[in-house]
Amino acid sequence: MLGVLALCAGISALATIGIVLVLFSETIRFFMQVSVLEFLTQTVWTPLFREKHFGILPLLSGSLLVAVGAGLVALPWGLLTAVYLSEYAGKRLRAVLRPLLGVLGGIPTVVYGYFALTFVTPFLQRIIPGVGAFNAASASVVLAVMILPTVTTLSEDAIRSVPQSLREAAYGLGATPMEVTIRVVLPGGASGIVASYLLGLSRAFGETMVVAMAAGNSPRLTLNPLESIQTLSAYILQAAQGNIAPETLDYRTLFVVGMMLFLITLAMNLASRWVLSRSREANP
């Protein structure tokens, strides 16, 4: 039995190493034809058109715009929900709300994308003039709902990890429940809350179907959430559906964009693990 478990772990590790090696090798071949300076500084991305430009900044700005927009909605919403579930909700209500949050995490992303396209975008068009059929704001709102279970669950775990003795000491000094929450519980669970934020943003940064359906496929360098944009993952989806010949420069853009996405999400996950490790060292 131990050998079977070790074999499964080894296969998983080899698969990960193989994926990274393929991404790395194709990325190197891409940069043998395109300069790194052009890739990192140009503001036009049109590898699938006749006049080709390979500036990654429009895709990076699109991914950042959607992820930050989702974070601005989901992070305070998720934290307030976590505080309520941990500190104020009764057992019966908590037993109902927790599974409902889990349901949000189990809905297929294509359903979220269709919801953004048919409900959120028309709603935004009614209240904000000038909103197009495809826009980053709609994708951000729906992504916020998608990452809400991650932020809420991990934040609640961090809040619950704060020792009960600290709460009782604060109550003994005459603090109100709200003061205990703000001055004792939230600072005590801050590291875990920050880690939940990073993991939620990592999920939003790498999402594909929602942004492809709601935000469009227009790679442009903009910070306006009302405009159509294209993210890193959405470009991979668009290019993979096209008729791209293997071993061409267009084909290798799939891998270089995938490598960028891999490095960014890896950095976010490593940062969240570092924050959690510091939290465990501070509260053994």
N, C-alpha and C positions, 0 to 999 in steps of 0.2 A: 504493500500500500504506500509506503514511504517513497519507493521508487517511482510509482505512478505520479504522486504529487510533485516530486522533483522534476520528472519529465514534463509535466504540464507547465511548471514554472520556467523551465529551460526553453520550451517552445515559445512561450510568451516573450521572454527576453530576446530570443533570436529574431522573432517577428519584428519587435521594436527596433532592434539593431539594423535589420534588413531594410526597413522603411527609411530610417535615417540615412543609411548609406546610399540608397537610391536617390533620395532627395539631394544629398550632398554632391553626388557624382554628376547629376544632371545640372545642378546649379553651377558647378565649376565649368561645365561645357557651355552653359549659357554665357558666363562671364568671359569666356574665351572669344566671344563674338560681340558682346556689348560691354562697354566700360562700366565699372562700378560707379564712377562719378555721374555718368548719364543716368544710370538706374536710380540713384539716390537723390538727384537734384532736378531732373526734368519734371515738368508739370503736365505732361501729356502722355496718356497711356492708350495707344491704338495698335497693339500687335496683330490684331485680326483684320486690319484694314490695309489697303494698298500702300498708303503712306504710313510707315511704321514708326512709332515712337515708344520708348520703353521706360518712361518715368513712372516710378511706383508711387509717387506722392499722392495722386488722386485716389488710388485704392486705399492707401493708408489713412488718408483723411476721412474717406467714407466709412471705413471700419471704426475709426476713432469717434466719429460723429455719432454713429448709431449706438456704440457701446456706452459712451458718456451719457447720451440722452436716456438710454435704458437705465443706467445707474442713478441718474438724478431722480428718476421716478421710483425705482424699485428699492433703493437702499434705505431712504427714510421710511418708506411704506413697510418694508420687511422688518426694519428694526422696531418700529412701533408695534407691529403685529407680534413680534417675538417677545417684547416687553409685556404686552397684554397677556399672552398665553402663559408666560412664565410667572408673572407676579400677581395678576389680578383675576384671570379667568378661573371659573370653577372647574372641578374635575369633569363634570358632564359636558359642559360647553367645550372644554379642551379636547375631550374625546371625539367631539363632532368636527371641530375646526381642523384638527391635525390631518385626518384622512382627506378632507376637502382640499387642503394644500397639496397633499400627495397626488390627488387627481390632476391638478394643474400641471404637475411635472410629467404625467403620463400621456397627455394629449399629444398626438403627432404634430410635428412642426408645420406640416403642410396645412393642417387645419387652422393653426394660428395665422399662417400667411393668408389664407382665404378670408379669415375673420378681419384681418387688417385691411384687406383690399375692399371688402364689401360693407364693412361697418365703420371702422375707425377712420379711414380716409374720407368717406362721405360726411361723417360727423365733423371732422376738422375743416372740410370745405365749407360747411354751413357757418362755422363760427370764425374762421380765419380766411379773409379774402386772399386769393392768389395761390392757394394750395393746389398743386397739380395732382394728377391721378396717381403718380408715383412720387413718394417723398420720404425723407429720412425720419420725419417726426412720427408718422404712422408706424413704421417699423420699430422705432424706439419704444413706443407705448406698448406694443404687443410683446416685444422682447422683455420689457419690464415685468409683465405678467409671467413670462416663461421662467425668468430667473428668480421670481419671488419665493418659490419653495426652497431653493438653495440658500438664499440669504436668510430667510426666516428660520429654517431648521437649524442651521449652523449658529446663527446668532442666539437662538434660544438655548442651545447646548452650552454656549459660552456663558450666558447669563446664569444658567442653572449651576455652572461649575463654581460660581462665587460662593464661598462658605456661608452657611446659614448663620454662623456665629457673628459675622460682620453685620448682617441685617439686624440681629437681636441687639448687638451693641449700639447700633445707631438708634433703634427704637428706645433703648434704655436711656439714651441721652435726650430723648424728647423729639426726635425727628418724625416728620409725617411720612406716610408711605411714598408720596411723590419725591420727597427729599431723599429718602433712602434709595429710591430708584436712580435718581439723577446723580447723587453724590457718592454713592457706595457701589451699587450694582453695576451701572454702566462703566465707570472707571475700572472696576475689578474684572469685567469681561471684555475690556477694550481690545485686547489682542485677538481674541477669537472672533469678535465682531469685524475687525479689519480683515482678517483672513476670509471671512464669509463674503465680504465685499469684493475681494480680489478674485475669489473663485466665481462669483456671480458675473463679474466683468469679463473674466476669461470665457465663460460660457457665451455671453452676449457677443464677444469679439469674434468667436469662431462660428456663429450661427449662419446657416446658408439659406434655407428655404424661405424663411420669413423675409429676409432682406431682399432676396431675389424677386419675390412676388410683390412686396409692398414698396420697396425703395427704388426699384427699377435697375437698369443696367447702363447707366450713363456715367462713365468715369470722369468726374470733374473735381477740381480742387476748390472746395467751398466749405464754409462753416454754417451755411444757411440750411436749417433742418427742413425747410419747406420745399427744397429742390430735390430732384431725382439724383441719386448718387449710385455708386457701385462699390462694393466691399471686396476684400481679398477673396473670401469664400464664394461670393456671388460670381466673380470672374472665373474661378475654377469651374463652377457649374456651367456657365455660359460657354467657355472654351471646350469643355469636355463633350458638350452636345454637338459641337461643330465638326466639320470634316477636316481635321488637322492631320497631315501626314506625319508619321513618326520620324524621329531624328532631325526634325526641322527646328528652326529658331522659335516658331510659333508654338510648337509642341513643348519645347523646354520652358516656355513661360509658365506652363502649368506647374512645373516643379519648383521654379524659383519663387513663385507666389506661394506655393505650398510650404516652402522652406521659411519664408518670412512669417507666415501664419504660425508655423510650428514653433519658431524661436520666440515669438511674442507670447503665445499661450504658455509655453514652457517657462518663460521668465515670470509670468504672473503666478503660475502654480508653485514655482520655487519660492517666490516671495511670500506666498500664503503659508507654505510649510515652514519657512524661516520664522514668520511671525508667530505661528503656533508653537514652534519649539521654544522660542523666547518666553512665551506665555507659560509653558510647562516648567521651564527653569525658574521662573519667578514665583510660580504657585505649584510646588512639587506635591 
